[in-house]
Amino acid sequence: MQPHDQLQAIPNQRDIIGGESRVDVQVPDGRIELEVRGALLELQSTQQQYKVAQSARDLVRQQLDQAQDRFAAGVANNLEVVQAQEAVALADENIIRSLYGLNAARAALAHATGVTEKSVEEVFGRGNRQ
């Protein structure tokens, strides 16, 4: 390589380094946007899961009422009532799981948007700061 070629190579290296630093500055913005979008999608998904769990719980409660009515009328045995009670218990567990997922998604969105500290203060209060 000639000395003249080396001098011409230096500005190209600076351009490359400058280009990389511009990319590094832009990447976090893209990551933040991606994190916020992902958190929003997760929140929407968990909201739907919660609604489905509520509907399922309402349905199994109706089935329990029907099983109890059939048992009281002497048409069904105790096993049907116990199975319906078990289904209600499982539906309640699904509600708890879906609420946990929903709250976790809300926390992830708060973190992604940068309002986590504000949200924590709203939930737990400011404490005894003076």
The first five atom37 places (N, CA, C, CB, O) and aatype in JSON, in Angstrom:
{
  "aatype": [12, 5, 14, 8, 3, 5, 10, 5, 0, 9, 14, 2, 5, 1, 3, 9, 9, 7, 7, 6, 15, 1, 19, 3, 19, 5, 19, 14, 3, 7, 1, 9, 6, 10, 6, 19, 1, 7, 0, 10, 10, 6, 10, 5, 15, 16, 5, 5, 5, 18, 11, 19, 0, 5, 15, 0, 1, 3, 10, 19, 1, 5, 5, 10, 3, 5, 0, 5, 3, 1, 13, 0, 0, 7, 19, 0, 2, 2, 10, 6, 19, 19, 5, 0, 5, 6, 0, 19, 0, 10, 0, 3, 6, 2, 9, 9, 1, 15, 10, 18, 7, 10, 2, 0, 0, 1, 0, 0, 10, 0, 8, 0, 16, 7, 19, 16, 6, 11, 15, 19, 6, 6, 19, 13, 7, 1, 7, 2, 1, 5],
  "atom_mask": [
    [1, 1, 1, 1, 1],
    [1, 1, 1, 1, 1],
    [1, 1, 1, 1, 1],
    [1, 1, 1, 1, 1],
    [1, 1, 1, 1, 1],
    [1, 1, 1, 1, 1],
    [1, 1, 1, 1, 1],
    [1, 1, 1, 1, 1],
    [1, 1, 1, 1, 1],
    [1, 1, 1, 1, 1],
    [1, 1, 1, 1, 1],
    [1, 1, 1, 1, 1],
    [1, 1, 1, 1, 1],
    [1, 1, 1, 1, 1],
    [1, 1, 1, 1, 1],
    [1, 1, 1, 1, 1],
    [1, 1, 1, 1, 1],
    [1, 1, 1, 0, 1],
    [1, 1, 1, 0, 1],
    [1, 1, 1, 1, 1],
    [1, 1, 1, 1, 1],
    [1, 1, 1, 1, 1],
    [1, 1, 1, 1, 1],
    [1, 1, 1, 1, 1],
    [1, 1, 1, 1, 1],
    [1, 1, 1, 1, 1],
    [1, 1, 1, 1, 1],
    [1, 1, 1, 1, 1],
    [1, 1, 1, 1, 1],
    [1, 1, 1, 0, 1],
    [1, 1, 1, 1, 1],
    [1, 1, 1, 1, 1],
    [1, 1, 1, 1, 1],
    [1, 1, 1, 1, 1],
    [1, 1, 1, 1, 1],
    [1, 1, 1, 1, 1],
    [1, 1, 1, 1, 1],
    [1, 1, 1, 0, 1],
    [1, 1, 1, 1, 1],
    [1, 1, 1, 1, 1],
    [1, 1, 1, 1, 1],
    [1, 1, 1, 1, 1],
    [1, 1, 1, 1, 1],
    [1, 1, 1, 1, 1],
    [1, 1, 1, 1, 1],
    [1, 1, 1, 1, 1],
    [1, 1, 1, 1, 1],
    [1, 1, 1, 1, 1],
    [1, 1, 1, 1, 1],
    [1, 1, 1, 1, 1],
    [1, 1, 1, 1, 1],
    [1, 1, 1, 1, 1],
    [1, 1, 1, 1, 1],
    [1, 1, 1, 1, 1],
    [1, 1, 1, 1, 1],
    [1, 1, 1, 1, 1],
    [1, 1, 1, 1, 1],
    [1, 1, 1, 1, 1],
    [1, 1, 1, 1, 1],
    [1, 1, 1, 1, 1],
    [1, 1, 1, 1, 1],
    [1, 1, 1, 1, 1],
    [1, 1, 1, 1, 1],
    [1, 1, 1, 1, 1],
    [1, 1, 1, 1, 1],
    [1, 1, 1, 1, 1],
    [1, 1, 1, 1, 1],
    [1, 1, 1, 1, 1],
    [1, 1, 1, 1, 1],
    [1, 1, 1, 1, 1],
    [1, 1, 1, 1, 1],
    [1, 1, 1, 1, 1],
    [1, 1, 1, 1, 1],
    [1, 1, 1, 0, 1],
    [1, 1, 1, 1, 1],
    [1, 1, 1, 1, 1],
    [1, 1, 1, 1, 1],
    [1, 1, 1, 1, 1],
    [1, 1, 1, 1, 1],
    [1, 1, 1, 1, 1],
    [1, 1, 1, 1, 1],
    [1, 1, 1, 1, 1],
    [1, 1, 1, 1, 1],
    [1, 1, 1, 1, 1],
    [1, 1, 1, 1, 1],
    [1, 1, 1, 1, 1],
    [1, 1, 1, 1, 1],
    [1, 1, 1, 1, 1],
    [1, 1, 1, 1, 1],
    [1, 1, 1, 1, 1],
    [1, 1, 1, 1, 1],
    [1, 1, 1, 1, 1],
    [1, 1, 1, 1, 1],
    [1, 1, 1, 1, 1],
    [1, 1, 1, 1, 1],
    [1, 1, 1, 1, 1],
    [1, 1, 1, 1, 1],
    [1, 1, 1, 1, 1],
    [1, 1, 1, 1, 1],
    [1, 1, 1, 1, 1],
    [1, 1, 1, 0, 1],
    [1, 1, 1, 1, 1],
    [1, 1, 1, 1, 1],
    [1, 1, 1, 1, 1],
    [1, 1, 1, 1, 1],
    [1, 1, 1, 1, 1],
    [1, 1, 1, 1, 1],
    [1, 1, 1, 1, 1],
    [1, 1, 1, 1, 1],
    [1, 1, 1, 1, 1],
    [1, 1, 1, 1, 1],
    [1, 1, 1, 1, 1],
    [1, 1, 1, 1, 1],
    [1, 1, 1, 0, 1],
    [1, 1, 1, 1, 1],
    [1, 1, 1, 1, 1],
    [1, 1, 1, 1, 1],
    [1, 1, 1, 1, 1],
    [1, 1, 1, 1, 1],
    [1, 1, 1, 1, 1],
    [1, 1, 1, 1, 1],
    [1, 1, 1, 1, 1],
    [1, 1, 1, 1, 1],
    [1, 1, 1, 1, 1],
    [1, 1, 1, 0, 1],
    [1, 1, 1, 1, 1],
    [1, 1, 1, 0, 1],
    [1, 1, 1, 1, 1],
    [1, 1, 1, 1, 1],
    [1, 1, 1, 1, 1]
  ],
  "atom_positions": [
    [[0.85, -1.17, 0.0], [0.0, 0.0, 0.0], [0.9, 1.24, 0.0], [-0.97, 0.0, 1.23], [1.86, 1.31, 0.76]],
    [[0.6, 2.17, -0.81], [1.34, 3.42, -0.95], [0.96, 4.36, 0.2], [1.06, 4.08, -2.34], [-0.17, 4.27, 0.7]],
    [[1.85, 5.26, 0.63], [1.51, 6.22, 1.7], [0.28, 7.06, 1.33], [2.7, 7.14, 1.98], [-0.51, 7.41, 2.2]],
    [[0.13, 7.39, 0.06], [-1.02, 8.18, -0.38], [-2.32, 7.4, -0.16], [-0.87, 8.58, -1.86], [-3.33, 7.97, 0.24]],
    [[-2.28, 6.1, -0.43], [-3.45, 5.26, -0.23], [-3.83, 5.2, 1.26], [-3.19, 3.84, -0.78], [-5.01, 5.17, 1.61]],
    [[-2.81, 5.17, 2.12], [-3.09, 5.13, 3.55], [-3.77, 6.41, 4.01], [-1.8, 4.92, 4.34], [-4.66, 6.36, 4.86]],
    [[-3.38, 7.57, 3.46], [-4.02, 8.83, 3.83], [-5.47, 8.85, 3.37], [-3.24, 10.02, 3.23], [-6.34, 9.38, 4.07]],
    [[-5.73, 8.29, 2.21], [-7.12, 8.26, 1.74], [-7.96, 7.27, 2.55], [-7.16, 7.88, 0.25], [-9.17, 7.45, 2.68]],
    [[-7.34, 6.26, 3.09], [-8.07, 5.27, 3.87], [-8.52, 5.82, 5.21], [-7.21, 4.04, 4.08], [-9.54, 5.39, 5.75]],
    [[-7.78, 6.77, 5.76], [-8.13, 7.32, 7.07], [-9.51, 7.99, 7.07], [-7.07, 8.32, 7.52], [-10.31, 7.7, 7.96]],
    [[-9.83, 8.87, 6.11], [-11.17, 9.45, 6.14], [-12.28, 8.4, 6.0], [-11.31, 10.49, 5.03], [-13.35, 8.54, 6.6]],
    [[-12.03, 7.36, 5.24], [-13.03, 6.3, 5.1], [-13.25, 5.59, 6.42], [-12.59, 5.3, 4.03], [-14.38, 5.26, 6.76]],
    [[-12.17, 5.36, 7.18], [-12.31, 4.73, 8.49], [-13.1, 5.64, 9.43], [-10.94, 4.4, 9.08], [-13.93, 5.16, 10.2]],
    [[-12.86, 6.92, 9.36], [-13.6, 7.86, 10.2], [-15.08, 7.86, 9.81], [-13.0, 9.3, 10.09], [-15.96, 7.9, 10.67]],
    [[-15.34, 7.8, 8.52], [-16.74, 7.74, 8.09], [-17.41, 6.48, 8.63], [-16.83, 7.77, 6.56], [-18.56, 6.52, 9.07]],
    [[-16.69, 5.39, 8.59], [-17.24, 4.12, 9.08], [-17.49, 4.22, 10.58], [-16.28, 2.94, 8.77], [-18.56, 3.82, 11.05]],
    [[-16.53, 4.73, 11.32], [-16.69, 4.86, 12.76], [-17.84, 5.8, 13.08], [-15.39, 5.37, 13.42], [-18.66, 5.52, 13.95]],
    [[-17.92, 6.92, 12.36], [-19.02, 7.85, 12.57], [-20.36, 7.21, 12.24], [0.0, 0.0, 0.0], [-21.35, 7.43, 12.93]],
    [[-20.39, 6.41, 11.17], [-21.61, 5.71, 10.8], [-22.02, 4.7, 11.86], [0.0, 0.0, 0.0], [-23.21, 4.56, 12.15]],
    [[-21.05, 4.0, 12.43], [-21.37, 3.04, 13.48], [-21.93, 3.74, 14.7], [-20.13, 2.23, 13.86], [-22.86, 3.23, 15.33]],
    [[-21.37, 4.9, 15.05], [-21.88, 5.59, 16.24], [-23.3, 6.09, 16.0], [-20.95, 6.76, 16.62], [-24.11, 6.12, 16.93]],
    [[-23.6, 6.47, 14.78], [-24.98, 6.89, 14.48], [-25.92, 5.7, 14.59], [-25.08, 7.51, 13.06], [-27.04, 5.83, 15.09]],
    [[-25.48, 4.55, 14.15], [-26.29, 3.34, 14.26], [-26.52, 3.0, 15.72], [-25.63, 2.16, 13.53], [-27.63, 2.64, 16.11]],
    [[-25.47, 3.11, 16.54], [-25.59, 2.81, 17.97], [-26.6, 3.73, 18.64], [-24.22, 2.92, 18.66], [-27.32, 3.31, 19.54]],
    [[-26.64, 4.98, 18.22], [-27.58, 5.92, 18.81], [-29.01, 5.56, 18.39], [-27.25, 7.37, 18.39], [-29.93, 5.71, 19.19]],
    [[-29.2, 5.09, 17.18], [-30.53, 4.78, 16.68], [-31.05, 3.45, 17.2], [-30.53, 4.78, 15.17], [-32.26, 3.28, 17.34]],
    [[-30.19, 2.51, 17.47], [-30.61, 1.18, 17.89], [-31.4, 1.21, 19.2], [-29.4, 0.28, 18.05], [-32.44, 0.56, 19.27]],
    [[-30.98, 1.94, 20.24], [-31.78, 1.94, 21.46], [-33.2, 2.46, 21.23], [-31.1, 2.79, 22.52], [-34.14, 1.95, 21.84]],
    [[-33.37, 3.46, 20.37], [-34.71, 3.94, 20.07], [-35.56, 2.84, 19.46], [-34.65, 5.15, 19.13], [-36.73, 2.68, 19.8]],
    [[-34.97, 2.08, 18.57], [-35.67, 0.97, 17.95], [-35.99, -0.12, 18.96], [0.0, 0.0, 0.0], [-37.06, -0.73, 18.92]],
    [[-35.08, -0.35, 19.86], [-35.3, -1.36, 20.91], [-36.42, -0.92, 21.85], [-34.01, -1.61, 21.71], [-37.26, -1.72, 22.25]],
    [[-36.43, 0.35, 22.18], [-37.48, 0.86, 23.06], [-38.83, 0.74, 22.38], [-37.2, 2.33, 23.45], [-39.8, 0.29, 22.99]],
    [[-38.89, 1.15, 21.13], [-40.15, 1.04, 20.39], [-40.6, -0.42, 20.3], [-40.01, 1.65, 18.97], [-41.78, -0.72, 20.48]],
    [[-39.66, -1.3, 20.03], [-39.98, -2.73, 19.95], [-40.47, -3.25, 21.3], [-38.76, -3.53, 19.49], [-41.42, -4.03, 21.36]],
    [[-39.82, -2.82, 22.37], [-40.23, -3.25, 23.71], [-41.62, -2.74, 24.06], [-39.21, -2.77, 24.76], [-42.42, -3.46, 24.64]],
    [[-41.91, -1.49, 23.7], [-43.24, -0.92, 23.98], [-44.3, -1.63, 23.16], [-43.26, 0.6, 23.68], [-45.36, -1.97, 23.68]],
    [[-44.02, -1.86, 21.9], [-45.0, -2.57, 21.05], [-45.25, -3.99, 21.57], [-44.5, -2.62, 19.59], [-46.39, -4.45, 21.62]],
    [[-44.18, -4.67, 21.95], [-44.32, -6.02, 22.5], [-45.13, -6.02, 23.79], [0.0, 0.0, 0.0], [-45.96, -6.9, 24.01]],
    [[-44.88, -5.03, 24.63], [-45.62, -4.92, 25.9], [-47.09, -4.63, 25.64], [-45.0, -3.82, 26.8], [-47.96, -5.16, 26.33]],
    [[-47.37, -3.79, 24.65], [-48.77, -3.49, 24.31], [-49.48, -4.72, 23.78], [-48.84, -2.38, 23.27], [-50.63, -4.99, 24.14]],
    [[-48.81, -5.47, 22.93], [-49.41, -6.7, 22.41], [-49.65, -7.71, 23.51], [-48.52, -7.31, 21.33], [-50.68, -8.38, 23.54]],
    [[-48.7, -7.83, 24.43], [-48.85, -8.74, 25.56], [-50.02, -8.3, 26.44], [-47.55, -8.81, 26.37], [-50.77, -9.14, 26.94]],
    [[-50.17, -7.01, 26.63], [-51.27, -6.49, 27.44], [-52.61, -6.79, 26.78], [-51.11, -4.97, 27.66], [-53.55, -7.22, 27.45]],
    [[-52.7, -6.58, 25.49], [-53.94, -6.89, 24.77], [-54.26, -8.38, 24.85], [-53.84, -6.46, 23.29], [-55.41, -8.76, 25.05]],
    [[-53.25, -9.2, 24.7], [-53.44, -10.65, 24.77], [-53.92, -11.08, 26.14], [-52.14, -11.38, 24.43], [-54.86, -11.87, 26.26]],
    [[-53.29, -10.56, 27.18], [-53.68, -10.96, 28.53], [-55.05, -10.42, 28.91], [-52.65, -10.49, 29.54], [-55.77, -11.04, 29.7]],
    [[-55.43, -9.27, 28.36], [-56.78, -8.76, 28.6], [-57.82, -9.71, 28.0], [-56.95, -7.33, 28.0], [-58.85, -9.99, 28.61]],
    [[-57.53, -10.2, 26.81], [-58.44, -11.16, 26.17], [-58.49, -12.47, 26.96], [-58.0, -11.44, 24.73], [-59.56, -13.05, 27.13]],
    [[-57.34, -12.92, 27.44], [-57.31, -14.14, 28.25], [-58.14, -13.97, 29.52], [-55.86, -14.51, 28.61], [-58.83, -14.9, 29.94]],
    [[-58.07, -12.8, 30.12], [-58.86, -12.55, 31.32], [-60.35, -12.57, 31.01], [-58.46, -11.19, 31.94], [-61.14, -13.14, 31.77]],
    [[-60.74, -11.97, 29.9], [-62.15, -11.98, 29.51], [-62.65, -13.4, 29.25], [-62.36, -11.11, 28.26], [-63.76, -13.76, 29.64]],
    [[-61.83, -14.2, 28.59], [-62.19, -15.59, 28.33], [-62.32, -16.36, 29.65], [-61.14, -16.27, 27.41], [-63.24, -17.15, 29.83]],
    [[-61.39, -16.13, 30.57], [-61.44, -16.81, 31.86], [-62.69, -16.41, 32.64], [-60.18, -16.49, 32.69], [-63.3, -17.25, 33.31]],
    [[-63.08, -15.15, 32.55], [-64.31, -14.71, 33.21], [-65.53, -15.39, 32.6], [-64.46, -13.18, 33.11], [-66.42, -15.85, 33.32]],
    [[-65.58, -15.46, 31.29], [-66.7, -16.12, 30.61], [-66.77, -17.6, 30.98], [-66.58, -15.96, 29.08], [-67.86, -18.13, 31.22]],
    [[-65.63, -18.24, 31.03], [-65.59, -19.66, 31.39], [-66.06, -19.86, 32.82], [-64.18, -20.24, 31.21], [-66.79, -20.81, 33.11]],
    [[-65.66, -18.97, 33.71], [-66.09, -19.08, 35.1], [-67.6, -18.89, 35.21], [-65.35, -18.05, 35.98], [-68.27, -19.61, 35.96]],
    [[-68.14, -17.93, 34.49], [-69.59, -17.72, 34.5], [-70.33, -18.96, 34.0], [-69.97, -16.5, 33.64], [-71.35, -19.35, 34.56]],
    [[-69.79, -19.58, 32.96], [-70.42, -20.78, 32.4], [-70.4, -21.94, 33.39], [-69.71, -21.19, 31.1], [-71.42, -22.6, 33.58]],
    [[-69.26, -22.18, 34.03], [-69.2, -23.32, 34.96], [-70.02, -23.06, 36.22], [-67.75, -23.61, 35.34], [-70.5, -24.0, 36.85]],
    [[-70.18, -21.8, 36.58], [-71.07, -21.5, 37.72], [-72.52, -21.82, 37.36], [-70.94, -20.02, 38.14], [-73.29, -22.32, 38.19]],
    [[-72.89, -21.52, 36.13], [-74.24, -21.89, 35.67], [-74.41, -23.4, 35.66], [-74.52, -21.31, 34.27], [-75.46, -23.92, 36.04]],
    [[-73.38, -24.09, 35.21], [-73.44, -25.55, 35.2], [-73.53, -26.11, 36.62], [-72.21, -26.13, 34.48], [-74.23, -27.1, 36.85]],
    [[-72.84, -25.48, 37.56], [-72.95, -25.91, 38.95], [-74.37, -25.71, 39.47], [-71.94, -25.13, 39.83], [-74.93, -26.59, 40.13]],
    [[-74.96, -24.56, 39.18], [-76.34, -24.31, 39.59], [-77.29, -25.36, 39.02], [-76.77, -22.91, 39.15], [-78.19, -25.84, 39.71]],
    [[-77.08, -25.69, 37.75], [-77.93, -26.7, 37.11], [-77.72, -28.07, 37.75], [-77.64, -26.77, 35.6], [-78.68, -28.81, 37.97]],
    [[-76.48, -28.41, 38.04], [-76.19, -29.71, 38.67], [-76.82, -29.77, 40.06], [-74.66, -29.94, 38.76], [-77.36, -30.8, 40.45]],
    [[-76.75, -28.68, 40.8], [-77.38, -28.65, 42.13], [-78.9, -28.76, 42.03], [-77.0, -27.36, 42.88], [-79.54, -29.42, 42.84]],
    [[-79.47, -28.11, 41.02], [-80.92, -28.2, 40.81], [-81.33, -29.63, 40.45], [-81.38, -27.22, 39.7], [-82.33, -30.14, 40.95]],
    [[-80.55, -30.28, 39.58], [-80.85, -31.67, 39.2], [-80.71, -32.61, 40.4], [-79.93, -32.13, 38.06], [-81.49, -33.54, 40.57]],
    [[-79.69, -32.35, 41.23], [-79.5, -33.16, 42.42], [-80.67, -32.97, 43.4], [-78.17, -32.81, 43.11], [-81.17, -33.94, 43.98]],
    [[-81.09, -31.72, 43.56], [-82.21, -31.44, 44.47], [-83.5, -32.07, 43.97], [-82.4, -29.92, 44.63], [-84.35, -32.46, 44.76]],
    [[-83.64, -32.17, 42.65], [-84.84, -32.77, 42.06], [-84.75, -34.29, 42.05], [-85.05, -32.26, 40.65], [-85.74, -34.97, 41.74]],
    [[-83.59, -34.84, 42.39], [-83.43, -36.28, 42.42], [-83.11, -36.89, 41.07], [0.0, 0.0, 0.0], [-83.16, -38.11, 40.91]],
    [[-82.79, -36.06, 40.09], [-82.5, -36.53, 38.73], [-81.02, -36.92, 38.59], [-82.87, -35.46, 37.7], [-80.68, -37.79, 37.79]],
    [[-80.15, -36.27, 39.35], [-78.71, -36.52, 39.24], [-78.16, -36.94, 40.6], [-77.97, -35.28, 38.71], [-78.8, -36.75, 41.64]],
    [[-76.96, -37.49, 40.57], [-76.34, -37.89, 41.84], [-75.33, -36.84, 42.29], [-75.65, -39.27, 41.7], [-75.1, -35.83, 41.63]],
    [[-74.74, -37.12, 43.43], [-73.78, -36.21, 44.05], [-72.52, -36.03, 43.2], [-73.41, -36.72, 45.42], [-71.9, -34.97, 43.26]],
    [[-72.14, -37.02, 42.43], [-70.93, -36.96, 41.62], [-70.99, -35.8, 40.63], [-70.73, -38.28, 40.86], [-69.99, -35.11, 40.43]],
    [[-72.13, -35.58, 40.02], [-72.27, -34.48, 39.06], [-72.05, -33.12, 39.74], [-73.66, -34.52, 38.38], [-71.45, -32.22, 39.16]],
    [[-72.55, -32.99, 40.95], [-72.37, -31.74, 41.7], [-70.9, -31.54, 42.05], [-73.24, -31.74, 42.98], [-70.36, -30.45, 41.91]],
    [[-70.26, -32.6, 42.5], [-68.83, -32.51, 42.87], [-67.99, -32.15, 41.64], [-68.34, -33.84, 43.49], [-67.07, -31.34, 41.74]],
    [[-68.28, -32.74, 40.51], [-67.54, -32.42, 39.28], [-67.75, -30.97, 38.87], [-67.97, -33.36, 38.14], [-66.82, -30.31, 38.42]],
    [[-68.96, -30.48, 39.04], [-69.24, -29.08, 38.71], [-68.5, -28.15, 39.68], [-70.75, -28.79, 38.76], [-68.01, -27.1, 39.27]],
    [[-68.42, -28.53, 40.95], [-67.68, -27.74, 41.92], [-66.19, -27.71, 41.57], [-67.88, -28.29, 43.34], [-65.53, -26.68, 41.71]],
    [[-65.67, -28.83, 41.13], [-64.27, -28.9, 40.71], [-64.04, -27.98, 39.51], [-63.86, -30.35, 40.36], [-63.02, -27.3, 39.43]],
    [[-64.97, -27.97, 38.58], [-64.84, -27.1, 37.41], [-64.84, -25.63, 37.81], [-65.97, -27.37, 36.41], [-64.13, -24.82, 37.22]],
    [[-65.64, -25.28, 38.81], [-65.66, -23.89, 39.3], [-64.31, -23.55, 39.94], [-66.8, -23.68, 40.32], [-63.79, -22.46, 39.72]],
    [[-63.76, -24.47, 40.72], [-62.46, -24.24, 41.34], [-61.37, -24.05, 40.28], [-62.09, -25.41, 42.27], [-60.53, -23.16, 40.42]],
    [[-61.39, -24.85, 39.23], [-60.41, -24.7, 38.14], [-60.59, -23.37, 37.42], [-60.53, -25.86, 37.14], [-59.62, -22.71, 37.05]],
    [[-61.84, -22.97, 37.23], [-62.11, -21.69, 36.57], [-61.6, -20.53, 37.43], [-63.62, -21.53, 36.31], [-61.08, -19.55, 36.9]],
    [[-61.76, -20.65, 38.75], [-61.23, -19.62, 39.64], [-59.71, -19.55, 39.57], [-61.68, -19.88, 41.08], [-59.13, -18.46, 39.6]],
    [[-59.06, -20.7, 39.48], [-57.6, -20.72, 39.32], [-57.18, -20.06, 38.01], [-57.07, -22.17, 39.37], [-56.18, -19.34, 37.96]],
    [[-57.95, -20.3, 36.95], [-57.64, -19.66, 35.67], [-57.81, -18.15, 35.75], [-58.54, -20.23, 34.57], [-57.05, -17.41, 35.12]],
    [[-58.79, -17.7, 36.51], [-58.97, -16.25, 36.71], [-57.74, -15.68, 37.41], [-60.26, -15.96, 37.54], [-57.23, -14.62, 37.03]],
    [[-57.27, -16.37, 38.43], [-56.1, -15.9, 39.18], [-54.88, -15.85, 38.26], [-55.82, -16.81, 40.39], [-54.13, -14.87, 38.28]],
    [[-54.67, -16.9, 37.47], [-53.54, -16.92, 36.53], [-53.64, -15.8, 35.51], [-53.47, -18.28, 35.8], [-52.65, -15.14, 35.2]],
    [[-54.84, -15.58, 35.0], [-54.99, -14.54, 33.98], [-54.81, -13.15, 34.59], [-56.37, -14.64, 33.31], [-54.28, -12.25, 33.94]],
    [[-55.24, -12.96, 35.84], [-55.0, -11.68, 36.51], [-53.52, -11.45, 36.75], [-55.76, -11.63, 37.84], [-53.02, -10.34, 36.59]],
    [[-52.81, -12.51, 37.13], [-51.37, -12.39, 37.31], [-50.71, -11.99, 35.99], [-50.78, -13.73, 37.84], [-49.87, -11.08, 35.96]],
    [[-51.09, -12.67, 34.9], [-50.53, -12.33, 33.59], [-50.87, -10.91, 33.18], [0.0, 0.0, 0.0], [-50.03, -10.22, 32.61]],
    [[-52.09, -10.48, 33.46], [-52.51, -9.13, 33.12], [-51.7, -8.09, 33.9], [-54.01, -8.95, 33.4], [-51.25, -7.1, 33.33]],
    [[-51.52, -8.33, 35.19], [-50.73, -7.4, 35.99], [-49.26, -7.4, 35.59], [-50.87, -7.74, 37.46], [-48.61, -6.35, 35.61]],
    [[-48.74, -8.56, 35.23], [-47.36, -8.63, 34.75], [-47.21, -7.87, 33.43], [-46.92, -10.09, 34.57], [-46.21, -7.19, 33.22]],
    [[-48.19, -7.98, 32.56], [-48.16, -7.25, 31.29], [-48.25, -5.74, 31.53], [-49.31, -7.71, 30.37], [-47.59, -4.96, 30.85]],
    [[-49.07, -5.34, 32.49], [-49.15, -3.91, 32.84], [-47.81, -3.41, 33.36], [-50.25, -3.66, 33.89], [-47.37, -2.32, 33.01]],
    [[-47.16, -4.2, 34.19], [-45.85, -3.82, 34.73], [-44.82, -3.74, 33.61], [-45.4, -4.83, 35.8], [-43.98, -2.84, 33.6]],
    [[-44.87, -4.68, 32.67], [-43.92, -4.67, 31.55], [-44.14, -3.43, 30.68], [-44.08, -5.95, 30.69], [-43.18, -2.82, 30.2]],
    [[-45.39, -3.05, 30.48], [-45.67, -1.84, 29.7], [-45.18, -0.6, 30.45], [-47.18, -1.73, 29.4], [-44.61, 0.3, 29.84]],
    [[-45.41, -0.56, 31.74], [-44.92, 0.57, 32.54], [-43.4, 0.66, 32.47], [-45.37, 0.43, 34.01], [-42.84, 1.75, 32.35]],
    [[-42.75, -0.48, 32.53], [-41.28, -0.49, 32.42], [-40.84, -0.02, 31.04], [-40.73, -1.91, 32.7], [-39.91, 0.77, 30.92]],
    [[-41.5, -0.51, 30.01], [-41.11, -0.17, 28.63], [-41.32, 1.32, 28.34], [-41.91, -1.01, 27.63], [-40.56, 1.92, 27.58]],
    [[-42.35, 1.9, 28.94], [-42.62, 3.32, 28.68], [-41.91, 4.23, 29.66], [-44.11, 3.57, 28.75], [-41.94, 5.45, 29.51]],
    [[-41.25, 3.65, 30.66], [-40.45, 4.45, 31.58], [-41.25, 5.08, 32.7], [0.0, 0.0, 0.0], [-40.79, 6.04, 33.31]],
    [[-42.42, 4.56, 32.99], [-43.23, 5.13, 34.07], [-43.31, 4.18, 35.26], [-44.64, 5.44, 33.56], [-44.23, 4.27, 36.07]],
    [[-42.36, 3.28, 35.36], [-42.39, 2.29, 36.43], [-42.33, 2.95, 37.8], [-41.22, 1.32, 36.28], [-43.12, 2.6, 38.68]],
    [[-41.43, 3.87, 37.98], [-41.29, 4.51, 39.3], [-42.56, 5.26, 39.66], [-40.08, 5.47, 39.31], [-43.01, 5.2, 40.8]],
    [[-43.14, 5.96, 38.71], [-44.38, 6.69, 38.97], [-45.49, 5.71, 39.33], [-44.77, 7.53, 37.74], [-46.27, 5.97, 40.25]],
    [[-45.57, 4.59, 38.63], [-46.6, 3.6, 38.91], [-46.42, 3.0, 40.29], [-46.57, 2.5, 37.86], [-47.4, 2.8, 41.0]],
    [[-45.2, 2.72, 40.67], [-44.94, 2.15, 41.99], [-45.36, 3.14, 43.07], [-43.44, 1.78, 42.15], [-45.95, 2.75, 44.08]],
    [[-45.06, 4.41, 42.87], [-45.46, 5.42, 43.84], [-46.98, 5.53, 43.93], [-44.85, 6.77, 43.48], [-47.51, 5.75, 45.02]],
    [[-47.68, 5.39, 42.8], [-49.13, 5.45, 42.83], [-49.71, 4.27, 43.6], [-49.69, 5.47, 41.41], [-50.68, 4.42, 44.33]],
    [[-49.11, 3.09, 43.44], [-49.62, 1.9, 44.09], [-49.28, 1.9, 45.57], [-49.06, 0.65, 43.42], [-50.15, 1.64, 46.4]],
    [[-48.01, 2.19, 45.91], [-47.56, 2.05, 47.28], [-47.48, 3.38, 48.03], [-46.21, 1.39, 47.29], [-47.21, 3.4, 49.23]],
    [[-47.72, 4.46, 47.35], [-47.61, 5.76, 48.0], [-46.18, 6.23, 48.03], [0.0, 0.0, 0.0], [-45.26, 5.48, 47.69]],
    [[-45.99, 7.44, 48.41], [-44.65, 8.02, 48.45], [-43.88, 7.65, 49.7], [-44.73, 9.51, 48.34], [-42.68, 7.93, 49.78]],
    [[-44.51, 7.04, 50.65], [-43.81, 6.66, 51.88], [-43.67, 7.85, 52.8], [0.0, 0.0, 0.0], [-44.45, 8.79, 52.76]],
    [[-42.66, 7.79, 53.63], [-42.41, 8.86, 54.6], [-41.29, 9.77, 54.15], [-42.09, 8.28, 55.96], [-40.42, 10.11, 54.95]],
    [[-41.3, 10.16, 52.91], [-40.25, 11.05, 52.41], [-40.51, 12.47, 52.93], [-40.2, 11.03, 50.84], [-41.65, 12.93, 52.98]],
    [[-39.44, 13.12, 53.31], [-39.59, 14.5, 53.78], [-38.54, 15.35, 53.16], [-39.5, 14.59, 55.29], [-38.49, 16.55, 53.42]]
  ]
}
